[in-house]
Amino acid sequence: MQILPFKQVDVFTQKPFWGNPVAVVIGAECVEPAEMQRIAAWTNLSETTFVLRPSSANADYRLRIFSPKQELPFAGHPTIGSAHAVIESGFASPREGKLRQECLAGILDLSVEITETGQK
């Protein structure tokens, strides 16, 4: 069994355990879709995401988003939480204040803002 980085991110808050949580698995190229679905059911959060290398040269990373029951083409708070985890882990870095995320809904431009406290 391969061990992958896993993070639970609180979205829409700066206080731990007050936000909208999303589970993020980084570098999930070796995880099959059925296993992604099983992991999403296990976390029992509204969404669990899997970060992969992009399949398009126009994106910084690829994101697969799963609810406990199905894969989703896009979801807001998982996108935001996963972008935070991608930057924090060094998987991808913003360029000129932007990240480009590839997901089932297409390639999306995300604006990245660094706050005074250095948080993204």
C-alpha positions as CSV (number, residue, x, y, z in Angstrom):
1,M,0.0,0.0,0.0
2,Q,1.4,3.4,-1.0
3,I,1.1,6.3,1.5
4,L,0.0,9.6,0.1
5,P,-0.2,13.1,1.7
6,F,-3.7,13.7,3.0
7,K,-4.9,16.9,4.5
8,Q,-8.3,18.1,5.8
9,V,-8.8,21.8,5.1
10,D,-11.3,24.1,6.8
11,V,-12.6,26.4,4.1
12,F,-14.2,29.8,4.7
13,T,-12.6,30.3,8.1
14,Q,-9.4,31.2,9.8
15,K,-10.4,29.2,13.0
16,P,-9.8,25.5,13.1
17,F,-12.9,23.3,13.1
18,W,-15.3,26.2,12.2
19,G,-15.2,26.0,8.4
20,N,-16.5,23.8,5.7
21,P,-14.1,20.8,5.6
22,V,-12.7,19.1,2.6
23,A,-10.3,16.1,2.5
24,V,-7.5,16.5,0.0
25,V,-5.2,13.7,-1.2
26,I,-2.1,15.0,-3.0
27,G,-0.3,13.2,-5.8
28,A,-3.0,10.7,-6.4
29,E,-1.9,9.4,-9.8
30,C,-1.7,5.8,-8.5
31,V,-5.3,5.9,-7.1
32,E,-7.9,4.3,-9.3
33,P,-11.3,6.0,-9.6
34,A,-13.1,3.2,-7.7
35,E,-10.6,3.6,-4.8
36,M,-11.1,7.4,-4.9
37,Q,-14.8,6.8,-4.5
38,R,-14.2,4.4,-1.6
39,I,-11.9,6.9,0.1
40,A,-14.6,9.6,-0.3
41,A,-17.2,7.4,1.3
42,W,-14.7,6.6,4.2
43,T,-14.0,10.3,4.9
44,N,-17.8,10.9,5.1
45,L,-17.3,14.6,4.3
46,S,-19.4,16.3,1.7
47,E,-16.4,16.2,-0.7
48,T,-13.0,14.6,-0.9
49,T,-10.6,15.7,-3.6
50,F,-7.7,14.1,-5.4
51,V,-4.8,16.2,-6.8
52,L,-3.0,14.9,-9.8
53,R,-0.6,16.1,-12.4
54,P,-2.5,18.0,-15.2
55,S,-3.3,16.2,-18.4
56,S,-3.3,19.6,-20.2
57,A,-0.2,21.9,-20.6
58,N,-2.6,24.8,-19.9
59,A,-3.2,23.7,-16.2
60,D,-1.1,23.7,-13.1
61,Y,-2.8,20.6,-11.6
62,R,-5.8,18.3,-12.1
63,L,-8.5,17.9,-9.5
64,R,-11.0,15.1,-9.1
65,I,-13.9,15.8,-6.7
66,F,-15.9,13.1,-5.1
67,S,-18.9,13.1,-2.7
68,P,-19.5,10.0,-0.7
69,K,-21.7,8.7,-3.5
70,Q,-20.4,10.1,-6.9
71,E,-17.8,12.1,-8.8
72,L,-18.6,15.8,-9.3
73,P,-17.5,17.9,-12.3
74,F,-17.0,21.0,-10.0
75,A,-17.7,22.2,-6.5
76,G,-16.8,25.5,-4.9
77,H,-15.4,24.9,-1.4
78,P,-13.4,21.8,-2.5
79,T,-11.8,23.9,-5.3
80,I,-10.8,26.6,-2.7
81,G,-9.6,24.1,-0.1
82,S,-7.6,22.0,-2.7
83,A,-6.0,25.2,-4.1
84,H,-4.8,26.0,-0.6
85,A,-3.4,22.5,-0.1
86,V,-1.7,22.5,-3.5
87,I,0.1,25.7,-2.7
88,E,0.9,24.7,0.9
89,S,2.3,21.4,-0.2
90,G,4.4,22.8,-3.1
91,F,2.5,20.6,-5.7
92,A,1.9,23.8,-7.7
93,S,2.6,27.5,-7.3
94,P,0.6,30.4,-8.5
95,R,1.9,32.4,-11.4
96,E,1.1,36.1,-11.5
97,G,-1.5,35.6,-8.8
98,K,-3.3,32.7,-10.6
99,L,-3.6,29.0,-10.5
100,R,-5.1,27.0,-13.4
101,Q,-7.1,24.0,-12.2
102,E,-8.2,21.2,-14.6
103,C,-11.4,19.4,-13.5
104,L,-14.3,17.7,-15.2
105,A,-15.9,21.1,-15.8
106,G,-12.8,22.2,-17.8
107,I,-9.8,24.4,-17.0
108,L,-10.6,27.1,-14.4
109,D,-8.6,30.2,-13.5
110,L,-8.3,30.7,-9.8
111,S,-7.1,34.0,-8.3
112,V,-4.7,33.7,-5.4
113,E,-4.3,36.4,-2.9
114,I,-1.6,36.5,-0.2
115,T,-2.9,38.2,3.0
116,E,-0.9,40.2,5.5
117,T,-0.5,37.1,7.6
118,G,0.9,35.2,4.7
119,Q,-2.0,32.9,4.4
120,K,-3.4,32.0,1.0
